[in-house]
């Protein structure tokens, strides 16, 4: 099968790049399964395993940029024109306004699909061969937070409070003690160490030594690569029950609650979670090969002339989230 993966960003990801990382690993897994993969992506992209890397031009209808020999097109944004080839569209983020989705939209968690009145989802998966060897017997010294700390929905403030109440050190990966990006913020707590935007090697080194990810988000997280990366390195997850968290985090790999005191107690008792169980769960369920095989079944579905959904997924006015931040009880 000849697959064209389309996105409006540069590949490979320069730093974190969640969507870029996922579609790169998807393409590689498809190639290893014997399929021909090409990319239509932003200028400056390159990929050693792709048959073609084409430059996406946002000023031209995307349908005209699809090569004739392509069998199926996998969009990672909503196309701006009618597509003549069989295609699917993966929705990677959240939409919070009245909207009707294309009938070939695929969601990245069951929760995301449900919130938009859809039924079909495929979990993100990663090529774990790109990661450092897992050292499950390494001493674990602290908890960590992984994400854009300046973004209030990620709720780093609660992660700091939880770790302080549990009398544990916290490593913040993705934030600074002094931050001006979204207003003046200074964190005086000395039990917290801020590492800024870390690269892959630094991130993996820090997670290897972590007792767990504290992730009390205040929005419906569509998926959350931070969750599966942390689990892969043996760190359980302590988060809120919003978005994908309540389906990705199992009783064996962490806990979800919108009550701070419950998360504090769970962090204090974190040693009962088994690093090996967390690692094996992430390795088995959230890997790129599983993701690629799931997408292949959807490619075959649209190649047969069928749509992913019989009726278009949608978000109506009554489904719009009216509060900026979801509830979290101190």
N, C-alpha and C positions, 0 to 999 in steps of 0.2 A: 504494500500500500504506500502511496506517495502522500505524505502529510505536510501541510504548510501551517506552521505555528506563527500567529500574527500578534504583535504587541507594539506599542508606540514608544518603547524605551530601548536603551542600549544594552546589548549582551556582549560579554557576561557582566554580571553585576559588579560595579566598582567597589562597593562596600557591602552593605547588608542586602538590600534589594530583594524583598521576599518573593514577589511575583516573578522577578527575573530569575531567581534561583530555582523556583519551582518549574518554570517552563524550560529552563536549561536542562534540568535533571529529567524532565519528561521526555524531551527530545532525545537525550542520550539513551534512556531506557527503551524507547521505541526503536532506535537504531540497533541496539543490542538484540532486540526481538526480531530483527530482520526487515524492518521497514525503512523507507527512504524519507528522511526528514529534512525540510528546508525551513528557513525562518524569513519572515518579512518583518523587519524591526528597524529601529532608528539608525541613523547615520553613525558610523564609527563602530558598528558591531562586527564581531568575528566569531567563528565557531569551527573547531577542527573536525568535528564528526558530522557536520551538516552537509548535505548534498549541495545546497545553495544558501547563501546569506544575501538576501535582497534588501535594498534600502526602502523603507516605508516613507512615502511622501504624503503628509496629512492634507496637502492642498489638492490632491487628486482623489477621485472616488476610489475606494479601496478595491472594489470589484475589478477595476481595470488593471490592478497591479498583481493579480493572481495568475501565475503561469498556467498555460493550457493543460499541461501534463499532470497537474495536481489532482488527486482523487478526492481529498477532503481537507477542509480548512478549519483550523482551530483558532478562533478569535479569543483574545483576552481583554477585549473591550467591545462595546457595542458598535458594529459597523455603521457607516453613514449612508449606505446605499443597499439596494437589493443585491443579494449574492447569488450568482448563477451556479456555483458549485455546491455540493453538499457541505454543510458546515455545522459547527456547534459554537457556543459562546460561553466561556467561563466567567462568572461574576466573582471577582476577588474581594470587593469591598462592600460597603453598606450604602444604601440609598434611602433617604428619608423624605421623599416627596412623592406625590401622586405619579405613578409610573406603570406602564404596561411593558413587560419584558417580551423579548422574542420567544417563540415557542421552542426554540432549540437552546435555551439558556440552561446551563448546568451550574449548580451551586456547590460550595466547597464544604458545607456541613449540612446535616439534616435540619438543624435549627435555622440556618440561613434560608434554606428552601422553604421551611414552614412559615417563616416570617413574611415571605413573598408569595405565599400560596402556590408554591411549586412542590414537586415530589422527587426530583432527581438530583442527587449530589454525588460528588467524588471527593474523597479526602485528599488533601495535598500529601505528597510523599517526597522524600529526599533521597539522594544517592549517598548512603551512609559510608560508602567507600571513600568519599571526599573528606571524611572526618578523621580526626586523630584516633588511634587505638583507645578503646575504653578501658579505664583503670578503676574497676569497681572496688578494689581493696584499698585505694588511696585514702589517706586521712581527710575527713571532711571538716572544715574549720568554721564555716559561716553559712548563711543563706544568701540567695541572690535575687535581684530584680533585673529583668531583661526587657528592654523596650525603650521607646522615646519618652524619657521621664518628663520632658517639658510639656507633653500632651496630657492634659488633666484627666482625660478618660482612662489613662493607664494607672492613675491613682498611686503614684510612688509615695505620696504622703502617708497613705494608710500602710503601705509596705514598711515604711520606716517606723511607724507607731507599733505595728504588730511585732516587728523584730525587737524593738526596745522593751515592750511589755514582756516578751518571752525571754529577755536578757540574752539575746543572740546578736552577733555581728551581722551586718548586711552589706553586701557588695552590689552597688548599683552600676549595671552595665548599660550605658545609654543615657547618662545624665551627668550634670556637674553640680558641685556644691553651691556655686554662685551662678545664677542663670538670669539672663536678661531677655531671652527670646519671647516669652509670653508674660512680660511684666517682671519686676524685680523679685527674685526668689533667692533666699539664702537659707541653707540647712545647717544649723549649728550642731546637730547631734553627732558626737564623736564616735558613736558605735557604727556609723555609716561611712563606707569608703566609696568614693565616686571615681569611676574609671573612664567616663566619657564614652564616645563612640568607639567601641573596640573592633579590631579586625577579627577574622575567623580564628586565627591561631590563639589570640588572647582570649577570646570568648570561650573557646573550648577548654583552655587551661583553667580558667576561673570556674567554669561549671563543674569540671572534674573534681574540684575540691569543695563543692557546695553540698549542704545538707538538704537543700530544696529550693524551689522557685516560689517566691511570694508574689502573687499575681492578682491583686484585688481590683480588676478592671471595673469601670463604671459604665460600660457600653456593651452592646451585643457584639462580642468579638467574632468576626466571620469564621476564623479558623485559629490562628495563633501558632506560628512556627516556633516561637519561644517555648511553648509548652512541649512540643515533641522533641526539640533539641535538648531541653533540660532532662526529660525522661530518658532520652537515649544515653545520656551520660550518668544515668542512675539517680537523678534528682527528682523526688516526688514534687507535686505541684499543689500549692495552697491558694485557691482562687475563689472568685465569686461565681454564682450559678447563672451567668449570663452568656448568651450566644452559644458558641460551640463548647465552652468549658465543661458544661454538665454532661456532654456526651463523650468528650475526649478523655476526661479525667475519670478513671474508674476508682472504686473503693480501695483497690490494691495499689494505686499509683498516686493517690492524693485525696484531697477533700475540697468540696465547694460549699461556701456559705456566704450569705450577705451580712452575717453578724461577726463583728470584729473579734469579740471575745471567744467565739468558737474557733476562729482561725488561729488566735493566739494559743489556745489550748492544744490545737493540732500541731502547731509548730513546736511547742514544748515537748510533745510526744512523738516527734517526727521519726525517732529511731526505729519505730515499729514497722515503717515502710521499708521494703527490701529493694536495694539498688538494682539487683539482678532482675527482679520482676519488672521494674520500671524500664530498664534497658531493653529487655526482651520484648516487651509490649510495643515499644516505639519501633524497634527494629523490624518486627513482624508486620505490624499494621500500617505504619506510616512510611513505607519505603517506595522508591520511585518505580520499581517494577510492578508492584500492586497497583499504583496509580495509573501506570501506562496500560495495564491490562483492562482496567475499568474503563478508561477512555476509549480503548480499542473497541470495546463492545458498543459504545455509543457512536463511534465512527461508523461501524458496520450498520447500526440502526438507521442513521441518516442516509447512508449509501443505498439502503434498500428503499428509499423514498419516503420514510416515515419521519415525523417530528418527535422530539424528545418528550414534549408535553402535548396532550390532546387539546388543552386549552391554555392560553397564554398566562403565565404567572403575572401577578400584579401587586401593587400596593395602592390601596385606596386611602382617602382622607382619614377614615376611622382607624387605619393601621399605622398612621404616622406617629412616631414617638414624640410626645409633647414636652417631656422633661429633657433637659440637657444631659443630666447625669442620673444614672439608675441608683436605686436606694442602697445605701450601705450604713448599717447601724454600728456606731462606735461601741 
